[in-house]
Amino acid sequence: MSYVIRTRTWPYTLLAAFAALGAVSPLEALRAAGFTGAAPKGSGVIVQLIKTLTDNWTWLIATGVGLVLVLLAGLMVFGSTRAPEHLFRVIGGIMLILIVIPAVLA
């Protein structure tokens, strides 16, 4: 019985060995091509670009949320019956983005 089990598992062992060799070979090819893992010259420009885009995105989101809250406050002042429902949905969405999603990803 153990002979039958061994004949069934050796192809999987061989496949796992080839997969391990296949995973290592691209890394060796990169090292042979001179890739060291260090940032190249001029990479500070890309870092500054990402920082600028992040700052712009933060400003855009803050402005959008502020405008939505002002609009909902106006709806509440003028007596809209559905304004509190929209307000709670917006607040729930903000809490989901700021609290729940980072907690799940952490």
NORPE-V655285 format. One line per field, one symbol per residue. ss: DSSP state (2 for helix, 1 for strand, 0 for the rest). A space follows every 50 residues. Layout:
ss->???
This chain:
ss->02222222222222222222222222222222000000000022222222 22222222222222222222222222200000222222222222222222 222220
